[in-house]
Amino acid sequence: MTILLEPIKLEFGASDTAMGFLSGFAFALFYASLGVPVARLADRWSRRNVIAISVGLWSAMTAVCGLAGSFWQLALARVGVGIGEAGGTPPSHSLIADYFPLQNRATALSIHATATQFGILIGMLGGAVVAAQYGWRMAFILFGIPGVIVALLVAFTVKEPVRESPLNNSSMLADIKHIWALPGFSLIATAGATTALAAYGLGTWSPSFLIRTHGLSLVETGLLLGGAGALSGIIGAVTGGILCDRLSKRDKRWQLWLPAGGAFATAPLMLAFLLWPESQQFTVGDYRVPVAIIFTLLGGVVAAFWLGPTYAAIQTLSPGNMRAQAAAIFLFMFNLVGMGLGPLVIGVLSDVLEPGFGVDSLRYAMAISLSLVLLGGVLFLRAAPRYVTASSAA
């Protein structure tokens, strides 16, 4: 969706606020709100089957996005994608926590998290190329259909391990209250949500920023953000997981100190990306490359440090029979605030600033959001001692 915002906006004549709603809130509301009940089903049934059904649904609805004849039809199709994706991550985290022991868990979950970066690589670059040649609708169709095949692979090849913890008969509300009361959980979830508001907003609008402010083409933007940008995220995610598992053996507080450090380093690097003069560019072959892209690549590495450590902390804090629900509650906060509000808030700010700043309104709207990254880092630091106390007692 992010690489296709500009051609979709042009076809439907939508505002930045409307495109922020389409790329964020329309998807995230159902993705986040349905995550907990679907995760509860996964904790009581087959996590593998929940994942397979979810992959099939969100892939089919991605293809349907390419058939939308109006803005609101596309918004409804995005809702369908969100409903499907609600059952993806929480059951996956629960499975991985059963597959791997505590000392390797952050690394394992970090490697799993690189799937998102590979998705950005393929989606940004491939989506830009397909859209440039055949239009944005064909990009949705071509990228949605293969997921149905992946759903079948999951159903017939993924192993469902035997659960060590017995199933509980408590209500969903009781489970939510129990998980939220775990020492450090609420702070970790709030830190993730605060950081995500800026991260999702920046990730959604960065292609538009490069197109509008730096004058890049759709393909040039896809190459930079999809190729080099995704590579930095993969390096950061894996490095963060490995560092966390090693450093946490010396001091468990590194489980959350590392995400905090990543947040503090991300803010100035991304600010440099946004404010660097657009006149400074160089060429690689036939393509233009803004100097500013160097800073988003470095920022992408440290920004991904939080992935494995934070997910592993959530799984370590949670009882074995509630792990999928714990991941879903964390992701509810993370995605509803981050994915739901991040793109929308930046879109609204851009429209508000547009009369005074013109094409630079998006630049400054994105820059304002970076203050939340620093707040997220502070919250991670505050959560660290509580996490250590709880995990030591587990």
N, C-alpha and C positions, 0 to 999 in steps of 0.2 A: 504493500500500500504506500509506503513512504516514498519510494522512487517514482511512483505514479501520481503523486499528489498534483503536480503541476498540469499534466494533460487532462486529468479528471476535473480539476478546478476550471480549466479553460472550457471544456465541453459543456459542463453544467452551469457555468457562470456563477460559481459559489464564492463566498467570502472566505477569508482565513479562519474565521470563527466556525463556519460550517464545516470546513475541511478538518479543523481540529476535533470537532464533534465526530465526524465520520471516522477518522483514523484512530481516535482514542475512546471517547465515552461510549459510542454506539457499540463498540466491541467489548470494552472492559466491564461495563455494567453487568452483562450476563456472564462473561467469563469469570469475573470475581465472585459474584453472588451465588452462582451455581457450583463453584468449586468445592465448598464445604459439604453440601449434601452428596455430591458425586464422590468425594473422597471418603465420606462415611460409608457409602456403598462399597468402595474399594477395600476399606478396612474389614468389611464383613463378607465380601464375596471374592471374586478373582480380580486382582489388580491387573493382571495381563489382559483379561477380557475387557475391562473398563478402558484400558489404553487403546486396545484395538478398535473398539466401537467409536471412541472419541476421534482417533485419527481418520477413520473412514468418513465420519460426519463432517469434520472441519475441512477435509480435502474436497469433498463434494460441494460444500457451500462456497469454498474458494472459487471453484469453477463457475458456480452460479453467479458470482460477482461479475464475471465477464459478460453475462447475459442481461444485466440491469439496463432498463431503458430510461431511468430517471435517477435523480439523486437519492430519493427516498427508497427506491427499490434496492439501490446499492447499499444503503444504510441497513435495510432489513437483511440483506445477504450477509453483511458484516456481523450482524447479531447472530446469525446462524453459525458463522465461523467461531464466534466467541463461545457459544453454547458447546460446540464440539471441543474446543481447546480447554474447556474447564476440567476435562477428565484426563489431561495429559501429564502435567508435571507432578501433582501430589502422589499419585500411585507410583510413578517412576522413582521418586525420591524414596518412598517406602521400600520398594524392591531393592534399590541400591543399598540402602541401609542394612537390609538383611543379607545382601551378597557380600558386603565388605565389613571388616572389623573396624573398631573406633579409630585405630591409629592410621588407617588408610582412607578413611571416609571422606575427608575434605578433598583429597586428590581425586577420588572416584567421582564425587559429585561435581568437581570442577571440570573433569573430562566430559561428563554428561552435559554440563552447561555450555561447552563449546559447540554443541549442536546448533544453538541459537546463532552463533557467529558464522558457522557454515551456512546456515539459512540466510543470513544477511549477505554473505558472499555470493551465493547462488541467486538469491532473490533480487538484490540490488543490480548486480552485473547482468544476469540473464534477463531480468525484468526490463532493464533499460534497453538491451539489445532487441528483445522481442517487440517491445512497445515502439521502438524507433522504426522497426521494419513493418510490423503488422498491426500496431495500435495497442492501447492499454488493455482492451478487453481480451485479446488473444493471450496476453501475459497471464491473466488470472486463469484462463481455461487450461493452458499448457502446464501451469504449475500446480493446479488442483488435482488433475486426473491421476498422476502417479502416486499420490498419497493413498488412494484406495488400494493399490497393490501393496503398499507398505503396511496397511492395516491387516491384510491377510497374512503377511510375513510375521507380524507381531503375534497374531492369533495362533499360528502353527509352529513358531520356533522359540518364543520366549518362555523360560521356565518360571513357574510359580513356586517359590520355596515354601517349605513348611513353616508356619508361624510358631515362634517360641512362646509368645504371650497368648493367653486364652482370650477369646472374644468377650467383650463386656456387653451388658444389657442396659446400660445407662442411656438416657435420652441424649439427643444431639445437643440440646441446650446445656445439659450437665457436662458433656464432653468439652464444649466450647469454654465454659467457665473454668473447668479444670486446667485446660491447656493454657488459657490466658493468664491464670494465676501462677503458672510455673515461673520461678525466679528468673528474671531477666527477659522472659519471652516478650512481654509487652513493649519493653524498651527496644529490643531487637527489631520487632515488627514495625514500630514507629520510626526507627532509624532507617529501615529499608524503604518504607513508604515515602519518607521525606526526601531521601536521596533519589528515589525512583521518579518523583515528580519532575525533577530537572532532567534526569537521564532519559526518560521516555520522551519528554518534550524536545530535548536536543536531538535525540535520535530520529524523531519523526520529521523535524523541520530542517535538519542539516542539508538534505538534498535541495530543498527549496532555497535555502540560504546561498548555497554554492551557485545555483542557477541564476538567482536574482541579483546577488551582490557581486559575485565573481564572474558572471557571464559565461559559465560553463554550459555545455550541451548536456542533454540527458545521458548520453553514452559516457561522456567524460566524467560526469558525476557518479554514475554507476561503477565505473572502473575504480575511482578513487575510494569511495565509501564502501563499495561492495568488495573490492579486492584488498587493498592495503588496510582499510578500516577494519574489516573482519579479521584479517591476519593479526592485527594488534590485539583485538579482543581475545582471540584464541590463545595467543602467547600470554596475555595477562591472566586469563582464567586458569590455565594449567600451572603457570608459575605461582599464582596465589595459592592454589591448593597444595602444591608441593612445599612451598615455604611455610604454610600454616601447619601442616603435619609435622614438619621438622622443628619449627620454633615452639610449637605447643608442647612438645616433649620436655622442653626446658621450663616453660611458663605457660600455663593454660590460658592466660589472658590474651596471648597472641591470637587466639581464635577470633577475637573481636578487635584487637588492636590493629591487625592487618587491614581489615575493611575500613577502619577509621583512618589509617595512614593513606590508604588509596583514595579516600574521599578528599582529604586535605590536599593531596597532590593533584587531584583531578581539576579542582576549581581554577587555579591559576593557569594551567595548561589550556583548558577549554576557553578561558577568557582571552588568552592570546590568540587562539584560533579565530574567535569572533571579531576581535578588534584589529588584527593584523591588516595593513593596507592591501586592498584588493589589486592595486597596481603592480604589486610584486609577484610576478609569476615567471615560470620557466617552462620549457617544452621538453617532452619526452616523445620522440617520434613525431606523430601528427597531433598529439594531445597536449593541452595546456594543463599545468599543475600549479596551483597557487602555493606560495611559500607557507601560507597559513595551515595547509594540510599537515605539515610536519607536527604541529602542536596537537592536532586531534588524534594523530597516530600515537604519540607519546601518552596523551590523555587516555586513549583507549586501553592501553596496557594497564595503567594503574587503576582505572575505573573498574576493570574486571576482577580486581583482587578480592572483592567481597563475595563473589559467587559461591565458590566451594566452601569457604570457611563459614559463611552465614547459614547456608543450607545444612551443613554438617552440624552446626550448633543447635539448630532447630530439631534435627533428628536425634541428637544425643540427649537433649532435654526431655524428649517426649517418650511416653510409654510405648512399647512395641505395638500394642493394639490400637494406638491412636496416631501413628506416624503420618499416615496420609492426611488425616484431618488437621494435624498440626501444620503440615506443609501448606494445606489449603487455606488455613486461617492466616498464616503469614502472607501467602500470595494474595489473599483477599485484600489485605491492607496495601500490599505492595502494588498490586495491579489496579485496584479501584482508584487509589490516590494517584499513583504514578502514571499508568497507562490511560486511566480514565480522565484525569484532570490535567496531566502534563501537557499533551498536545493542545488541549482546549484552552488552558490558561495562556500559553504562549500565543495561540491564535487570537484570543481576545486582546491581549496586550499589544500585539502587532497591529490590530485594527484600530485600537485606541491611540497608539503612537503615530500611526500613518500620516495624519494631517500635519504633524510637526516635523517628522523625520523622513517621510517619503519611503523610498525603497529600503532605507536603513532601519525602518521600524521593526522588522523581523530580527535584525542583528541585536538591537538593544533589548527587545523582549526576551530573547534567548539569554542574554548576558544577565539580566535581572534574576532569572531563575537559578543561576549558579549559587546564590546565597543559601539556597536550601541544601546544597551538597555539603557545605560546611556545617550546617546544623545537624545533618545526618551523621557526620563524623563525630561530633560531640556526643550524640546519643549512643553511638557504638562504644565510645570510651566509657560512658556511664554504665552500660550494660555489662562490661567485661567482668568486674568483680562478682556480680550477682550470678553470672553464668558459671564462674569457677566454683562458687559455693554449691550451686545446684548440681553441677556435673560431678563434683567430688563425692557428693552424697548419694548419687544414683548407683 
